Amino acid sequence: MELKTVPARVMTWFVLCSVVAVLYFAREFLVPIALAIFIAFVLAPLVRRLTRAGLPRVLATILTMAGVTIVLSAIGWMLVSQVHGFAEELPEYRWNLRSKIADVRSTLGSRVEKAAATVRELGEDLASSATESHARPAATDRSAEPPVASQTLVTSLPTTLGSMALYSAIAGLVYLLAAVMLLRWDDLRDRILALAGENEVHLTSRAARDASANITRYLRQQLLVNTMHGTAAGLLLWWIGVPNPLVWGLVAGLLRFIPYVGPVVGTLAPILVSFASSDGWTQTWITAGALVGLEVVTANLLEPWIYGACTGISPLAILVSAAFWTWIWGPVGLVLSTPLTVCLLAVGKHFPHLRFLDILFGDEPALSRPSRLYHRLLAGDQDEAWEILREGSAERSLVEIVDGTLVPALELAAIARTGNWIDSEARERIGVTASAMADELEDLVPTQSAQPAPGAPRVLCFPARDAFDGIAGRILVREMSRSGTDANWSGHERLLGEVLEVARRGELDVVVISAVVPIHFLHVRSLCKRLLANDSCVEILVGLWGEASTPRELAEKLPDSPRIHVVTSIAEALRWSAGAAARVAPRQDAPAVPA
């Protein structure tokens, strides 16, 4: 029985689905390990510096972990003391809350009462439905039953203690794993590289190096931004007079390490405290305006300026990855979402069969500008095609726009037509739209035309086959005319015999054949042979626009003649024409070239 080979793409997606399933169902086992790896990764540079200073690895690890424990304990003690002081002052804020609630009721009036009545009615309906759907138990003697509050306390106490013991055990496990990883950091790195296979060590090393550099830079810059934000928030709250500004500034800085959710909580908490503690509304409105304004400045000015492109992840990918990892691992996944996505992005950049990760998460455009222009032309979206073509027009010249965007897009259309992926009508439609946009480029990048200089070469350009081939040629003629060359354009409807007759009469110095690759070299060779056989000394410039081969390689496929010259871009053609005056001897008394 013959076994069919599973396609590589199908196998890749099968493996990915399996990995996602393992990450989800084994999260209780994997989350502590992931946290330990993250903590070890953050602390590894400090351990490395202490080791380079001469300390043994064990002592450097112990000092690092002890220092982290002391710092976290100090922060926790400060937060607990501040929260305890705030809790003692809460009874004093009761009258402020009552007066503000009364103000809200007097301002909104019947709307609040109507909304409250609606909520009460819904609650009563739900309660009656629940009562009717369940049979009432028989009356029993409740004198022996314990009070409800005591019964609830007795029932919830073991659960609470068990949860605290479980979280404490997980924290201790994470702490221990992180310490062991720091002790064996180099050996752990080598083992991970070995798992990838010796043939893939170079790719794995590059991916690990890029991921490590991006994550380190991101965490360092995130620490800087959050410290600045927390300090500014604390100073603003102290100036406004909100109680415990130190604790709320610290909370605001720490919560910003949690994407999306943290900044919202860090901003709302001090506003609610001000709402409860202040006598009037002035302090609350000032607090809300200051903190919201600070968050807007941090998120829209400070973070883009400091972060830049340190992660290489697109904003949409950051949001999607945060949702994905939160679904997989909960709050821990939300905190680790950006570092984990940076690792996936590095893997996608360096492993070809996982390149779709780079496409999904990367901040670089998935398609090049010529590819986007071709697809917009193919879809018939002229407005968006024009916007793509004019991108960066302030920094680029018309020649750069044509050579860098328009000509490669036409090349893609020609390749598609050669492979029968599009029909001739679509190719003609693309050519008409591209020709119209090429005319608009002249208005987008205006330049002054120059009169033909005395003794300037007389040039006639015509397309190899049809108007599609002539788009770049028409632009070349315009640029040559602006530079002082006596250049003219001949459409594809003009017979080659007429061009040969004009050249035979000595009215031409240069004939330009414009063609968008891929083209049939036999056709271009035929044109060149007929021009060479003509009784004239005309120079032949063959423009194979978009060809990746060198002009020397292309010239070897054409008739061997010193009069034939090959260029692959408008810029090369203009450079050639700039020196053409020294190679040709135009007749000054000859009539003008007929257009």
N, C-alpha and C positions, 0 to 999 in steps of 0.2 A: 504494500500500500504506500503510495507516494504522499509524503507529508508536505503541506504547503508552508512556506516561510511566512511568518507574521511580519507585516510591514513595520519598519522602524518607527514611524509616526504613531501607529496603533500601540506598539509596545511602550513608547514614551508616555502616552496618555494613560495607559493601564498602570504604569508604575506611579505616575503622579496621583491618580485616584487612590491607589493603595497607600501611598504616603499620607495623603490627607485623612484617610480613614484611620490609620495608625495614630496620627497626631490627635485626632478627636477622641477615639476610644481609650487611648493610653495617656490622656492628659494628666491624670493624677500622678502618674509615674514620671512623665516627661517635664512637667512644669517646674518641679524643684531642680532638676538637672539643668534646664534652660536658664533658670535664675542664677544658679551657681556659676554656669559658664559666663553669663553676662557680668556678674560681679567680679569674677576672676579676670575677665578681659579688661574691665575698667581699672582694676588694681594692678594688673601686670606691669604697666610702665613704671609705677612707683617701686615695685619689688625689683625690677630690672635696674633702676637707678641706684637703689641701695646696694644691690649686688656688685655693680660696677664700682661703687665707692669702697669696696673691700669687705663688706659684711658677708658672712655665709648665707647661703640660700635659706636655710631654716630660720636663722635669726631675722633676716629681712622679711620673711613671710610673717613671722610672729609679731614683729614690730608694726607691720602694715595692718594686720587684722586687729591688733590691740588699739592702734590709732583710730581705725574706723569704728570700733566698738565705743571708744571714749567719745568720739564726736557724735555718734548717733545717740548715745546715752545722754549727753549734755543737751542735745536738741530735744529729746523726748522729755527730759526733766523740765526744761524751760517751757515747753508746750503744755505739760500737765499743770505746772504751777500757774501759768497764765490762764488756762481754762478753768482751774479751780477758783482763782480769784474772780473771774468773770461769772462763774456759777453762783458765787456768794452774793454778787450784786444783782442777780436777776430779779429777786423780789422787789427791789427798788424800781425796776422798770415797768412794773405792772400798770401803774397809773398812766405812764406815757402811752403804753399800748392801748389802754381803754380810751384815752382821749383821741388818739389817732383813728381808732376804729369808729368812734362817734363822728369824727370829722368826715370820714369816708362815707358813712351812712347819710349824713346830712347833705353831702355834696351830690351823691348819686341818687339819694331819695328812694323812690319806689322801685327802681331797677334792682337794687340789692335785695329788697324784701321779696320781690317777685322771683328772683333767681333762687333765693334761699327756700322759698315756698315750693318751687319746682323740685329742688333737690330733696326736700323732705317728703314730698309726694312720691317721688321715685323710690326713695328708701322704704317708705311704707308699703308700696306695691311689691317690691322685692321681698320684703319680710313676710307679707301675707302669702305670696306664692310659695315661699319656702315652707311656711307653716302648713299650707294645704297639701303639699306634696309628700309630707311625712306624717305618719300617724303619731298622735301624741301618746307618750308612755303613761302608764297607769300611775296614779298618785301614790306616792310612797312616803314613808316617814323620813323627813329630812332633818329631824332633830339630831340624828347621830352623824350627819355628814359634816365635814370640816367646812369652814368658811371658804368662799370662792377665792378670795385673794390668797389665803394660805395654801389652798389646793393648787393654784396656778404657780405660786412660788416653789412649792415642793416639786411640781412636775417639771418646771423649766430649769431649776437649778442644776440638776445633773447634766442636762443638755448643754447649758452654758459652760459649765466646767469642762465637759468633754470637748467642746469646740475650742476652748482656750488651750487645753492640753494638746489637742491635735495641731493647732496653728503654731504653738510653741515648739512642738516636735519637728514640724516642717521647717520652721525658721532655723532650728538647731542643725537639721540635716543640711539645709542650704549653706549655712555658715561653715559646717565641716567640709562639705564637698568643695566649696570655694577655696578653703585653705589647702586642701589636698591638691587641687588643680594648680594652685600657685606654686606649690612645692615641685610638681612634676610638669610644669608648663611646657618646657621644651620637648620632653618626651611625649606629652600628649599631642603636641603639634606634629611631631614626626609620625606618630601612629595614624593620625588623621590623613596625612599625606600618603602614607603607605596603603591605606584603605582604597585610595583612588587608583592604585596601580602604578608601577614604576614607569610605564609608558606615558602616563598622564601627570607625572609629577610636575613638569614645567607649567602645565595649564593650571593645576591645582595651586601651585605656588603663586602664580600671578593673580588668580582669583582671591586667594587668601590675603595677599598683600594689598590688593585694591580694596577689599572689604574692610580689612583692618584699618587702613588709612582713612577711608571715608567715615567709618563708624567713630574712630577716635576724633577726627576733626569735627564731626557732628556733635558728639557729646561734649567736647570742649567748648564749642561755640554755644551749645544749648545751655551749659552751665553759666557761661558769661551772660547770655541774654536773660536767663531766669534770675540770676543774682542782681542784675541791674533793675529788672522789673520789680523784684521783691523789695529792694532797697528804696526804689522810688515810691512804691505803694506804701511802705511803712512811714516814710517821711511825709507823704501827703496826708495819711490818716492822723499822724501826730500833729501836723499843722492844723487840720480841720478840727481835731479834738475828739476823735473816736476812741473809745476805751481800748486798751491793750493793742496799740498800733504795732508793737514789735511782733506779737504773735500772728497778727493778720498779715503783716508784710512777709514773715517767714512762711506762712501757709500759702500765700499767693505765689511765692517763688518756688516752693516745693511742688505745688499742684500743677505747675506748668510743665512738669516732666510727664504728666499724663495727658496725652493728646486729646484735644477737643473738649473733653469733659472737665479736665482740671482747670483751665482758665475760666470757665463759666462759674464753677463752684468758688474759686478763689476771688472772683469779682463780686458774686452775690452775697457771700457770707458777711463781709464788712458792711455792706449796704443794709442788710437785715439787722446787724448789731446797731448801726446808727439809727435805724428806724425805731428800735426798741429803747435805746438809751437817751436819745435827744428829746428835749421838751417840745420843740416845734418841728416844722417841716424843712427849715432852711438847711440844717446840717445834713439831713438825708439827701436832699437834692444836690447839694454840693458834693457829697461823697459819691453819689451815683455818677454825676457828671465827670468828676475827676478820675474815678476808676475806669469807667467806660472809655473815656478819652485816652487814658494811659494804655488800656488794652488795644485800642485801635492803633495807636502809635507803635506799640511793640509788635503787633501782628503784621502791620502793613508797611512799616518803615524800618524798624530796627531788625526784625528777623530777616527780611529779604536782603538788607544791606550786609548783615554779618554772616548769615548762612550762605547766601549766594547759591551756587550749585554744588554744595559740599556733598550731598547725598547722590545726586544724579537721578532722583526719582521725580516723576511728574506729580503735580498736586493731586490729580485725580487718583493716581496709583497709591498715594499716601492715604487718601480717604478710604479707598477700597480695601487696602491692606489692613488698615485699622479695624474696619468692620469684620474682615475675615478672621484676623487673629483674635479679636474679641469673641467671635462666635466659637472659635476653636478652644481657646484657653481662658476666656473670661477677662477680668481686669488685668491679670498678668500679661495676657496677650496684647492688650491695648498698650501697655507700657513698652513691651518688646517689639511692637509691630514695625517701627521704623528700622531698628537694627537688623531684624530678621529679613525685611524686604531688601535692605542694602546687600545682605549676603546673597540673596537670590539673584539680585541684579548683577552682582559680580560673577556669579556662576554662569548666568546667561550670556555675559559679554565674552567669556573665554572658552565656553564649550559650545561648539557649533550645533549639536543636536538639541541644546537647550536655549537656543537663541530667541525663542518666542518669549522667554522671561524678560530679556532685554527690550523686546518690542513692547511688551505689556507694561513694564514698570519704568522704563527709561524716560528721561525728559527730553531726549533728542527726537526730532521728527522721525516717524516710522518710515515715511517716504521722502525721497529727495524732492527738491523743488521742481526739477523737470518731470519727475514721475507724477507729482500732484497736478502740474499743468496739463500733462497728457491725459490724465483721467478726467479732468474738468472739461477739456476739449472733447473727449470721447463722449462724455455725458451731455454735451451741448450746453453746459453752464458757462455762458460767456462772461457774466459779471464776475464770478469767482475766479475764472481763468485770468481775467484781466488783473484782478487784485493780486494773484500769485505772481504774474509777470512783472508787476510794478513794485513788488517788495524790494526794499533797499534801493530804490531808484535815486534817492538823494545821495547815496554813497557810491553808486556804480555808474559807469558810463553806459551809453547805449550799446556799444560793442560788447562790453562785459555782460550786459543783460542778454543780448542775443546769443553770444557764445556759451554763456553759462546756464541759460534756462530755455530759451526758445528753440535753439538748434537741437539740444539733446531731446526735447519733447517731440520734435518732428522726427528725430531718429527712431524713437520708440514707436511712433505711428508707422514709419516705414518698415520697421522690423515686424510689427503686427500684420501689416498688409502682405509682406513676403511670406509669413507663416500662415496666411489665410485665417488669421484670428479676427480680422475685420474685413469688410468688403470694400470694394473700390469707392462706393458712395460715401462710406464713413471717412475714408481717407481724403476724398475730395472735400467733404464738409469740414474736416479738421484743417485742411489746407486753406480754405476760404476764410475760416475764422482766424487762423493764425496770421494770414496775410493782412486782415483788417487790423489786428492788434499790432502788427509790425508797423503799419502806417500810423497808429496812435502813438507808438513809442517816439516817433519823431516830434510830436507835440509835448510828450512827457519830458524828454531830454533835449530841449532846444539848443541848437548851435547855429552859428552863422555860416552861410555858404560863401565860398570864395570863387572868384572868377578863374577860369583855367589860365595857368601861367604860360607865358611864351615858351614854346618847346616842350610843353607837357605831353606825355603819352596819350594817344587817343585809344580809348578802351571801349569795347562793346561786349556786354555780358548777356548770355542767353541760357535758359534752363536746359538740362540734359534731356528731359522727357516732357514734363508738363509744368503747370503753374506751381505745383507742390514743391518741385525742385528749385523753383525760382525765388522763393521767399527770402532766403538768405542772400541770394544774388542781388535782389533789388535793394536790400539794405546796404550791401557792399558798394553798389553804384552810388547811392546817396552819400556814403561816407567818403568815397573817392572824390566825388564832386566837391564836397566841403573842404577837402584838402588841396584843391586846385587842379585835380586831374580832369581831363576832358573825357568823362565817363558817361556812357549811355546804356540804356536797357532795351533788350529786344525780347518780346514775348514769345511763348512757345508756338504761337500760331504762325510765326514768321518762318518761311522755308529756309533750310540750311543753304540752299543754292544761292539765295539772295545775300546771305552773310558771306559766302565764298566769293561772290562777285564783288562785293564791297572791298574785301581784303585784297582781291586780285588788282583792283584799281589803285591800291596803295593808300586807301583812306583810313586804314586801321593799323595800329601798332601792337595792340594786345587784344586777344579774344579770351574771354573768361567763360568756362563751362561750369555751371552751377548744378550741383547734384547733392541730394540728401542720401546718406548711406542708410541701409545697404542698397547698393545699386548693382546692376550687371556691368561688370568691367568690359564685357565684350561690346556693349553699346558705346561706352565712353571711348574705348580703343578705336572703334569705328569712326567716331567723330574726330578724334585726334589724327587718324590716318588721312581722312579726307582734307583736314586743314593743312596737314604737312604736304599732301600731294598738290595742294593749290599753288599756283604760281605766285607766291608772295613770301615775304620774310616775317610774317606776323608771329609774335610770341603767343604761346598758348598757356594760360593759367587754368589749371583744373582744380576747382574747389570741391573737395569731397567733405562736406560739412558733417562733423560729428564722428569721423572715423578715428578709432583709437590707435591705429598703426601709425608709424612715423611716415613723413612725406617721402623719405628715401625708399622705404619698403613699398609704398604705393607706386612710386615712379617706376619700379622694376616691373610692374604689371602692365605698364603702358608702353607704347612704342619708344624705342631708344632714340632720343633726339635731345640736343641741348636747348631746343626751343620750348620744350615741355617742362612746366613747373607745377608742382603739386602743393597745395595748402589744405589744412583741415579746419581752419577757423577764420573768422573775419579779421581778427587781429593780425594773423600771419599774412593774409592777403594784403592788408593795408601796409604792412612793413615791406612786403615785396614790391608793391606799387610805388612806395616812396623812393626806392632805388632803381625803378624801371627807367627813369629819364636818362640815366647814365648808360643803359644797356641798349636802348633803341635810338634810332635817328629819325624822328618824325619829319615829314616834309611840311615846312611852314606854309607853303602855298597850296596845299591840298584842300579841297572843299571839306566842309564839316561832315562828320559822320551822321548818316541819316538815322533817326530814331526808329 
